[in-house]
Amino acid sequence: MKARLNKHHKYIIDFDTYSGSKYKLLLQQFIDNTWNTFVEWNPLWRNKVKLGPADTWSAQETIALIAHPLLKQLRATKHGYAYVPDEDVPDSLKTHNIEHDEAKYNWVLDEIIWALGEIAALESNAPELDSSIELFDTSGESWVLRDLTDEEELAFNKFRTEHDAYDARIQNGCALFGNYFQSLWD
């Protein structure tokens, strides 16, 4: 996968620096008619993303590989935050105090970043089953699920509970990514 994103975005005038409304309008029209038209026309400055066949075998991993570092950078450099309702955050962040709105948004971003990092296998925190537990009897021609001892069954149930919670957290991060996709701005 190769990606080259346009560094020459459309230019919009900061109107606060110009006091006369006549000059604001003229300058913005000039920019729209010249520079922005040139940027749209120039094929060297268009966004280009080239994907190979292997990139679609695991599209969720490819998307996570691109989005994970982008969102980490957004988290570090953002200048604002979106509204996050109380039902999307844990109880410890639920409040009607406006001072906690940024903390809610940061929690949402952290959950999305964590989930994408796990999907891209950049930072695996997946629970692992104790390697001493053999689930299958492989002595015959086919694998057969063997009877577990009480200790092994407790360890397996603990693993399954931890893994279900791990998967649920990834699913929640992906759901938050979808819900707040339009709010990922700086």
C-alpha positions as CSV (number, residue, x, y, z in Angstrom):
1,M,0.0,0.0,0.0
2,K,1.3,3.4,-0.9
3,A,-0.3,6.7,0.2
4,R,0.6,10.2,-0.7
5,L,-1.7,12.8,0.6
6,N,-2.0,16.3,-0.7
7,K,-0.1,18.9,1.3
8,H,-1.4,21.8,-0.7
9,H,-4.9,22.0,0.7
10,K,-7.4,24.6,-0.4
11,Y,-6.5,27.9,1.1
12,I,-9.1,29.9,3.1
13,I,-8.4,33.4,4.2
14,D,-8.4,34.1,8.0
15,F,-10.9,37.0,7.9
16,D,-9.9,38.2,11.3
17,T,-6.7,39.7,9.9
18,Y,-8.5,41.9,7.4
19,S,-10.6,44.7,8.7
20,G,-12.4,45.9,5.5
21,S,-15.2,43.6,4.3
22,K,-14.6,44.7,0.7
23,Y,-11.0,43.4,0.8
24,K,-12.0,40.2,2.4
25,L,-14.4,39.3,-0.4
26,L,-12.0,40.4,-3.1
27,L,-9.1,38.4,-1.7
28,Q,-11.2,35.3,-1.1
29,Q,-12.5,35.5,-4.7
30,F,-9.0,35.8,-6.0
31,I,-7.9,32.8,-4.0
32,D,-10.9,30.7,-5.2
33,N,-10.4,31.6,-8.8
34,T,-6.6,31.1,-9.0
35,W,-4.8,29.0,-6.3
36,N,-7.6,26.6,-5.5
37,T,-8.3,26.0,-9.2
38,F,-4.7,25.3,-9.8
39,V,-4.5,22.8,-6.8
40,E,-7.6,21.0,-8.2
41,W,-6.2,20.9,-11.7
42,N,-2.6,19.9,-11.0
43,P,-2.4,16.0,-11.1
44,L,0.8,16.1,-9.0
45,W,-1.0,17.6,-6.0
46,R,-4.0,15.2,-6.0
47,N,-4.3,12.7,-3.2
48,K,-3.2,9.3,-4.3
49,V,-3.6,5.9,-2.6
50,K,-2.5,2.8,-4.3
51,L,-3.7,-0.5,-2.9
52,G,-2.5,-4.0,-3.9
53,P,-4.6,-7.2,-3.8
54,A,-3.0,-8.1,-0.4
55,D,-4.4,-4.9,1.2
56,T,-8.0,-6.1,0.7
57,W,-7.5,-9.6,2.2
58,S,-7.8,-8.0,5.6
59,A,-9.3,-4.6,4.9
60,Q,-9.9,-4.0,8.6
61,E,-6.2,-4.4,9.3
62,T,-5.3,-2.1,6.4
63,I,-7.7,0.6,7.6
64,A,-6.4,0.3,11.2
65,L,-2.8,0.6,10.0
66,I,-3.6,3.9,8.4
67,A,-6.0,5.3,11.0
68,H,-4.1,4.3,14.2
69,P,-1.1,6.7,13.7
70,L,-3.4,9.4,12.3
71,L,-5.6,9.3,15.4
72,K,-2.6,9.2,17.8
73,Q,-1.4,12.4,16.1
74,L,-4.9,13.9,16.3
75,R,-5.1,13.1,20.0
76,A,-1.7,14.8,20.6
77,T,-2.4,17.9,18.6
78,K,-6.2,18.5,18.7
79,H,-7.4,22.0,19.5
80,G,-11.1,21.2,20.2
81,Y,-13.4,18.4,21.0
82,A,-16.8,17.1,20.0
83,Y,-19.8,16.6,22.2
84,V,-20.0,13.1,23.7
85,P,-23.3,12.0,25.4
86,D,-23.1,10.2,28.7
87,E,-24.3,6.9,27.3
88,D,-21.0,6.5,25.3
89,V,-18.7,6.8,28.3
90,P,-18.1,4.8,31.6
91,D,-19.9,5.8,34.7
92,S,-16.8,7.6,36.1
93,L,-17.1,10.2,33.3
94,K,-20.8,10.7,33.3
95,T,-21.6,14.2,34.4
96,H,-23.5,17.2,33.2
97,N,-20.5,19.4,34.0
98,I,-19.2,21.0,30.8
99,E,-15.7,20.9,32.1
100,H,-15.7,17.1,31.7
101,D,-16.7,17.2,28.0
102,E,-13.1,17.2,26.8
103,A,-12.3,14.3,29.2
104,K,-15.2,12.3,27.6
105,Y,-13.9,13.0,24.1
106,N,-10.4,12.0,25.1
107,W,-11.7,8.8,26.5
108,V,-13.5,8.1,23.2
109,L,-10.4,8.8,21.2
110,D,-8.3,6.6,23.5
111,E,-10.7,3.7,23.1
112,I,-10.7,4.1,19.3
113,I,-6.9,4.3,19.2
114,W,-6.6,1.2,21.4
115,A,-9.0,-0.8,19.3
116,L,-7.3,0.1,16.0
117,G,-3.9,-0.7,17.5
118,E,-5.2,-4.1,18.5
119,I,-6.7,-4.8,15.1
120,A,-3.5,-3.8,13.4
121,A,-1.6,-6.0,15.8
122,L,0.6,-3.1,16.7
123,E,0.1,-3.5,20.4
124,S,-1.4,-6.9,21.3
125,N,-3.0,-7.1,24.7
126,A,-5.0,-10.2,23.9
127,P,-5.3,-12.7,26.7
128,E,-3.5,-15.9,26.1
129,L,-4.5,-19.4,27.2
130,D,-1.9,-21.1,29.4
131,S,0.2,-23.2,27.1
132,S,0.2,-26.1,29.5
133,I,-3.5,-26.7,28.9
134,E,-4.1,-29.1,26.0
135,L,-7.6,-28.8,24.8
136,F,-7.4,-31.5,22.1
137,D,-6.3,-35.1,22.2
138,T,-4.0,-35.4,19.1
139,S,-2.9,-39.0,19.6
140,G,-5.4,-40.4,17.1
141,E,-6.1,-39.6,13.4
142,S,-8.3,-36.6,14.2
143,W,-8.3,-34.1,17.0
144,V,-10.8,-34.8,19.7
145,L,-11.7,-32.3,22.5
146,R,-10.5,-34.0,25.6
147,D,-12.0,-33.9,29.1
148,L,-10.4,-31.1,31.2
149,T,-9.4,-31.4,34.8
150,D,-11.1,-29.0,37.2
151,E,-8.1,-26.7,37.3
152,E,-7.8,-26.7,33.5
153,E,-11.5,-25.9,33.2
154,L,-11.2,-23.0,35.6
155,A,-8.2,-21.6,33.7
156,F,-10.0,-22.1,30.4
157,N,-13.2,-20.3,31.7
158,K,-11.1,-17.5,33.0
159,F,-9.3,-17.2,29.6
160,R,-12.7,-17.2,27.8
161,T,-14.1,-14.5,30.1
162,E,-11.0,-12.3,29.6
163,H,-11.1,-12.9,25.8
164,D,-14.8,-12.0,25.6
165,A,-14.1,-8.8,27.5
166,Y,-11.2,-8.0,25.1
167,D,-13.3,-8.6,22.0
168,A,-16.1,-6.5,23.5
169,R,-13.7,-3.6,24.1
170,I,-12.5,-3.9,20.4
171,Q,-16.1,-3.9,19.2
172,N,-16.9,-0.9,21.3
173,G,-13.8,1.0,20.0
174,C,-14.9,0.2,16.4
175,A,-18.5,1.3,17.2
176,L,-17.2,4.6,18.6
177,F,-15.0,5.0,15.5
178,G,-18.1,4.8,13.4
179,N,-20.2,7.0,15.6
180,Y,-17.6,9.8,15.9
181,F,-16.1,9.5,12.4
182,Q,-17.4,12.9,11.4
183,S,-16.1,14.4,14.7
184,L,-12.4,13.5,14.1
185,W,-11.2,17.0,13.3
186,D,-8.6,19.3,14.7
